[in-house]
Amino acid sequence: MSSPISIKKKLSCLGVVKRRQGNKKIRPAVPSIAIVQSTRDRSGSMSSFQGSAASSLYTSIIDHKQNSKDNNVKITYSLTTFDERVEHPFENVDIHDVVISEDDAKEFVRPRGLTRLYATAIEDLARLRKTVKKAKSENPDAIVKGIFELHTDGDDNESRPLTSTDLNAAVTAARTEGIVCIYAGANQDAITTGTSYGFSADLSLTTDSTPTRGGTGLRVCSQAVMRACSGVPPAFTQLERNISAPTPPSFDQTSSPSPPASPNTMAAGAALLAMSPSSFPAVTTPARNILMRPGFQYHNYQNTSIPPPQPLTRQTNQRIV
C-alpha cells in the first residue's frame, strides 16, 4: 500500500478569512468605535410615508444593536428630527442604552411644520466632527469612524440666510476628515441633489415617498450606515436603488388623448389658417390594443375547420331588359 501523499496547497480563501496583510484585497478593518448621527426630516410633507418613517427608525435601532454585537464594535448613536423646530431624542448614547418603543418612534417623526434642512444638517455635522475628533484623541489606539445620514423629502424653506452652498461646505469638510456621509432624498433626483449638497453619488439614494417603497428606501439607507459601522464599503447597490426608487408611471394605451382645442370664432380661425403647417403641433394617437378591449373574443382563424369560401366569378356587363 502506498504511503499517503502530503498536500501542502493552501486554501484559496485563507487570506480572506484571516485578513492576511499579504493580500491586497483584504476586507477593511472593522471600526472599534462608530459614531452615528441620524438626521431625519419630519416636516408636513413626510405624511405621504405614513407609518413607514417610524417603523424604519425603530427597526434601524434594533439592527444597529445587533450589528454592534455581531461585529464587536462600540456604536454611539445620536438622533435629530426636524421641521422648523429641531429635537434631539438621543445624543451620543451607547446604542445598547437606547430605549425606544414603536410608539416613541411614531412620535419622534410625526409629520408637522416646514423644512429646516440646511441649518439642521450643518449643526449636526459640526457636532459630529467635534465628537469624532474627541473620540480619536481619547482612544489613540482605536479605529474611530463617524457616519452621518440625512433623510429628507424636499427643499429647504426655513434656514435663511444659510443656503445649499453652506451645506456643501459642511459636508465636504466632514468627508475630508473621513466621516461617511449618506443622503436619502424623496421627490427628487437624489444623486443630483446629493452631489450639489456635497455628498458622493454612490452614497446618494433616490427613494419614493409612498409607505411601501419610501419605507424601503429609509431601511436601505440604514443598511448602508450599518455597513459603514462594520467596516464594509457602504455604497448603495443597484438592487437597493431599484427597490427604493419611485415606480415609473404607467401608460394607458386604451385611452385617447384629449382633442386639440379648436377656434370658436372666425377671427381665430383666420389666424390659424394664416399659420404655416409647421406651426401646428403634431397630434399622435396611441395604438389601441384591441385584444384588451372589454368583451373582445379572440378567434384563431388560421386553424379553423370551416372550408374557405368559393372564389367570385367576374360577370360581364349585360343589358337587362
N, C-alpha and C positions, 0 to 999 in steps of 0.2 A: 504494500500500500504506500502510495506516495505521500510525502510529508505535506502538511498544509502550506499554502503559499501566503507569505506575509504581504498584505496590501497596505501601502503607506500613502495612498492617494487621499487628499483632504476633501471634505465635503465642500462643494462649491458655495454653499450658503453659510459656511462657518464664519466668514468675515463679516457678514451682515448680522448674524446672530450675536456675535461678540463685539460688534462695532470696532473691529481692529483698525488701528491707526494706519496700517499699510494700505487699506482700501480707500481709494479716493472718494467713493460714493457712499460713505457711511452715513447713517441716519443722524441728523443733528442731535446734539446733546439735549436731554430734557432739562428745561429750566428748573432750578431748585426753588425759585420764588417767582410766581407770576402775579402781577398786579393788574387787575381788570377794572376798567372804567366803562360801564354801560350807560349810555346816554340815550334816552328814549322819548320820542315825541308823543304827547298826549293831547294835542290840540283837537278842536272840534271835528276837523275833517277825518280824524282817525276813527270816527264812529263806523266807517264802512268796514273796518276789520272785525267789528262786533267783538265777540269774546276771544278771538284768536290772539290778540295782542297780549291779553292777560295770561292765557294758557301757555303761550310761548315763553313768557317771562318766568312763570312758575316752573315749567319744565327745564328751562336753561339752568336754573339754580340747582335743581336736583342733579342734572347732568354734570355740572361743574364739581359738585361734591364727589360724585363717582369718579370723575376724571382725576381729581386730586388723590384719591385712594389708589387708583389703578396705576398711576404714573409717579407716585411718591413725590408730588410737587405741592408746595405750600401756595395756596391761592388766596389772595386778599381781594375782596370784592367791594366795589362802590356802584351804587345805582343812583342815577339822576333822571327825574322825569320833568318835562317842561311843557308849558303852553306859553302864556305871557308871564306866568309865575314859575319859579324853579323850586323843586323839592328834592331832598336827598334822603331817601328812606334808609340807605346804608352807606357808610363812609369808612373805607379801609377796614372792613370786618373780615376776619378769617372765614372762609366760605363755610366751614363746618359750624360756625356760630351764627350763620344767617338763618333766622327763623321766619318763615313766610307760609301763609296758607293761600289757597286759591282765592278766597275772598279778599285777602290782603292784596294779591296781585291785581284783582279787578279794580280795587280802589286806587292803587298806585297809578294805573294807566287809564282810568276812567276819562273819556274824551271831554274836553272843555276848552274854551278860550282860543287865543290866537297862537302864533308860532314864533317864539323867541329862539330861533335856531342858532344864528351866528354867535351871539353873545354867550349862550349857554355852552356851546361846544368849545369856544375859546377859553372860557373859565375852567371847564373840566380838564382841558388839555394842559393848561398851566398848572393846575393842582396835581395832575398825574405826573407831569415831568418832575415836579418838585419831590413827589413821593418816591419815584423811581430813583432819583439821584440820592436821596437819603438812604434808601434800602441798599443801594450799592456801596455807599460809604460805610454803612454799619455791618455789611456782610461781604467783605472784600474777597472771600474765597467762594462765594456762591454765585451762581448764574442767575441774574435778575432780568426778567422780561416784562415790559409794560405793554398792555393791549388796550386799545381804545376802540369801542364800537359805537357807531352813531346810526340811529334809526329815525327816519322822517318820511312824511308823505307829501311834502310840498315846499313852497318857497317861504323864506323868512318874511315876516311882516311886523316884527316887534323888536328889532335890535339896533335901530338907528342910534348913533351915527356909524356903527360898525357895519361892514359890508362883507361880501364873499371874498374880497381880496384880503381882508384881515383874517378870515378863517383859513384861507390858503396859506398864509404866512405861519399861522399857528400849527397847522397840520404838517407843513413842510419841516418846521423846526423840530417837531416831535419825531418825525420819521428819521431825520438826520441823527437823532440821539438813539436810534434803534427801536423806538416804540412802533409796534404794529398797529396800523390804523385801518379800520374796516368800516365800510359805508354801505348801508342798505337804504334804497330810495324807492318809494312807490309813486305812481302817477308821473313818471319822468323817465328819461334815459339816464339811468343812474351812473353809467360809465362816463358819459359826457359831463354830467353834473358833478360826479365824484372827483373826476380829474380836475375840474375847474376849482374845486374846494381844496385840492392838494393831495387827495387820495390816489393810490395807484389804480390802474384799470383792472388788474387781476384781483383786487380786493374791493371792488365796487360792484354791487349786486342790484339789478333791477327786479323789483317784486311787484306783484299785483296788490290791489288794495281790497280784495274780497276776503271773506273769512277763510276760505279754503287755501287758495294759492298765496294769499298775503300772509297767512299764518305760517305756511310752509316756508316762505322766504325769511321770516323772522327766525324760525328754527334753524334754517340753513346758515344764517349769519352767526348764530350761537355755536354751531358746529365748527365754523372757521375759527372762532375765538378759542374753542377747546383744542383745536389742532395747534394753534399758536402756543397755548399753555403747555402742551405736551411735547413741544419741540418738533412738530411736523409742519412742513410748509402749509400755510393756511389758505392759499389761493383757491378761489371757487372753481369747481369743475364745471364742465359743460352740462353735465347731467343736473347739477344743482341749479344752474342758470335756467335750464329748461323747465324744471318743476316749479320754479319760483316766478317765472315771467308771466305777464298777463296773457290770457287766452286770446289768440288772434280773432278778430271779428269774423263772424260767418257771413257768407254771401248768399242771399236767397235768390236762386235762379228762377223761381216760379213767379216772382213779382216783376212788374214792368215799371220803368221809371215814370215819374210824373211828366205829363206832356209839357212841352215848352210853352211859355206864355205867348199869347197872340195879341196883336194890337186890336183895340176895340174902337178906334177912331180912324177916320180917313187920313188925318194928318200923320198919325203914327204909321199907318200902312204905307203912305207915300214915302216916308222916311226910310222904312225898311227896304222898299223897292229900289231906292237910290243907292243902297249899300252894295258893295261888291260881294259876290258869293263867298269869298274867303272870310268875310266878316261874320258870317253866321256860324254859331257853334255847332259842331257835329253832334248829332244825337244818335247814340247807338242803343239798340235794344238787346239785352242779354238773351242768349238762346234759351228757349224753353225746353225743358226735359219732359217730353210727352209721356214717357213711361212713369213719371211721378205724379201725373195728373190724377186727382181722385176719380175713381170709377173706371179708369182705363184698364182694359183687359188685353194682355199680350197674347198674340197668336203666332205660332210658328208656321208661316205659310209655305216655307220651303219643304217641310216634311209632311204635308197633307196627303191624304189618300184620294182626295177628290180629283177626278180627271180634269185636265186643262180644257178650257172652252174651245169650240170649233173655230177655225180661222174664218174671218169675214171674207166674203166674196164681193169683188167690186161689181157694181151694177152699171150698165150702160144707160145713158140718158134716153129715155123713151117718152114720146108724147102720149099723154093719157087723154083719150077721147071720152 
